[in-house]
Amino acid sequence: MVGAPKKHFLPLIFLLSLFVLFFFSHYHSPLPITHLSSNPNPNFSPTNNDNKPLSPQNTPTFTFLIKVLAFNRLDSLSRCLRSLANAKYDGDTVHLHVYIDHFPFANESFNVLDQQLENSHKILEFVDGFHWIFGNKVVHYRNGNMGLQAQWLEAWWPSSDDEFAFVVEDDLEVSPLFYKFVKAVILNYYYNGNSSSPSIYGVSLQRPRFVPGKHGNKIQLGPGTRIFLYQLVGTWGQILFPKPWKEFRLWYDQHKAKGMKPFLNGMVTTGWYRRMGERIWTPWFIKFIHYSGYFNIYTNFGQERALSVSHRDAGVNYGKTAGPDSQLVDERSFDYNFLEMEPLSNLKWYDFCFREVLPGRVVRSVGDLESVLWSLQKQQTVLLVNIFGTSETITRNLLCHFESLNIQNYVIMGPHSDFLYDLARRGHPVIDSSQLLDDMRAQKVIRFQDSSTKLVDVLVKAYVTKKCLEYKYDSWIVDTNILFVNNDLFHEFIKTCNYDFCAGKSLEIFFVRSSSSAQKIWTDGFLNKVAAAVGQASLPGESRNFVQFVEKLLQQTGARINRVDETSFGMKISANSVNQYSLEAAKMVYWSMDMGLNLVQKPLEGLGMWALDGDSSCKAVVCHQS
């Protein structure tokens, strides 16, 4: 006979009910909240920039979603899902979302349609019965054929800045260790403020094997390089960070709605897009990465090993199965702790040409200047480019031409601004002239008068030139109203310069030859004379002409200066003669600093010297082999 429970059992029943409620809500909650438990693996010790383990109290929580993209390959999907289920998640909650694309509705015979329906239903039956114990399993069965591009782009819209997506095509297989590595990367390079960067958009688990820039360098990495950054997206196992992905989706939406195309000259992927069109999505993302200056984290495990492997089964990308591209790693693959993360500052960065990029080179102090000049030791000539009073667009166009001509030994000097620091983030060496001048004052490098700082760029140019002489560099000081047609300009200018100092007759061009005689003249005493002359400038709006300030002072020391006529090898453009130019004999194109952007852009477009697209980013990627 079943009756009411006795009173002394009621507390026990109440406690048991609470436990069941907790267990059910914790492991079956529909909310995408990841529980990061204490890791039982003693080798798992993510480190911060000071190589100190992240404490459990400060370990952030994040949501991790696996997005599997499937179509009509049951065997591939089965292999993929089983490898994901065999991975080690260490008690963390990981959600699985499977997107099954529908076959296209076409005028097929009933027999063909029945076969396609049967295949689709077998895939659905398998996915429905697939047991996923690590979190929620969600199945999306399309009611129409979306294609690979839409499958990727519509798979994820981050619900927060703490949600990450691992997008997996169905012919992929992952290592049981993949999540351990991804978690260590997220904790160290996303959440660790001392070792994170807004330039990183995700993590690729595939083996790096492809350089999309035409005539780029081969991927050559030493055994000591285990983790590095590379601009290329890896579609064979890509973890996406939330903020950059949202940026991309909005950028894509804007460009697609306006009928723009992801053309990027000099890239193999542009040819892919011309052949396949909207069947693929990677040219769009690559164009966005080029525009944004973002990078992807890659691994280098050697011996063609990786955390994810594509079996390259027949489908959109392959007409017939090509087989696995790499070998999966496991615990036996390493004789070191592969979860140990180096500080971000120690990692190497590479662009689409697999050319090394050096981000973060900002001169704010006298000490910074020495390290940046040391990083320029590729040639014996340094180009000092002044961007004071110049539009951002003109500066970007100039830098595109530097890339095209393989001009690497340059430093951008400008006022403190977001634009200047964005250039540094992208790998351009920059001088924050305002902060450098403050440090020069604190270090007593120059004797300042109260009014000396009103022409900051003049003082900074004079000091940087002195440091270049100490490093035995020839120095060119130029403004941004010049575009070089080719590298012959430097040789032509020097041929006409018989002395240590040469200046353009009308342009702000100044050349200082590295010599013992020039170094004897350009001393601290000379810098103090420049500061005094700047301090005595009569009008706040007086021209920032560096040549005017130093030429008279050099002549007082007995130094001789060549005045070089730019018209002998350069061509001046103006608003009144847009279509009257030819570059046959010109080594450079120049214009007055007073011309507005629109007046400059039109004649440059006519000459083929306007290198920017509608996003004000370079139209082309130009590779020069190292």
GIDA-V903645 format. One record per run of one state. SS is the DSSP state (2 for helix, 1 for strand, 0 for the rest). FROM is the first residue (numbers start at 0). LEN is the number of residues. Records with the same first field share a line. If there is no record, write none. Layout:
SS: FROM-LEN  FROM-LEN
//
This chain:
0: 0-6  28-18  47-5  53-2  58-4  70-3  85-9  100-9  129-7  141-5  153-9  169-2  174-3  189-3  195-4  207-5  213-13  230-7  240-1  257-7  265-1  279-2  292-2  299-5  306-1  310-16  328-2  333-10  346-2  350-5  357-4  363-2  374-6  386-5  405-4  414-3  425-4  443-8  470-3  479-2  484-3  495-5  504-5  512-3  521-2  535-10  556-4  564-1  568-1  572-15  590-6  606-5  612-5  618-1  620-6
2: 6-22  55-3  73-12  109-20  146-7  177-12  192-3  241-16  267-12  281-11  330-3  343-3  365-9  391-14  417-8  432-11  451-19  487-8  515-6  523-12  545-11  565-3  596-10
1: 46-1  52-1  62-8  94-6  136-5  162-7  171-3  199-8  212-1  226-4  237-3  264-1  266-1  294-5  304-2  307-3  326-2  348-2  355-2  361-2  380-6  409-5  429-3  473-6  481-3  500-4  509-3  560-4  569-3  587-3  611-1  617-1  619-1
//
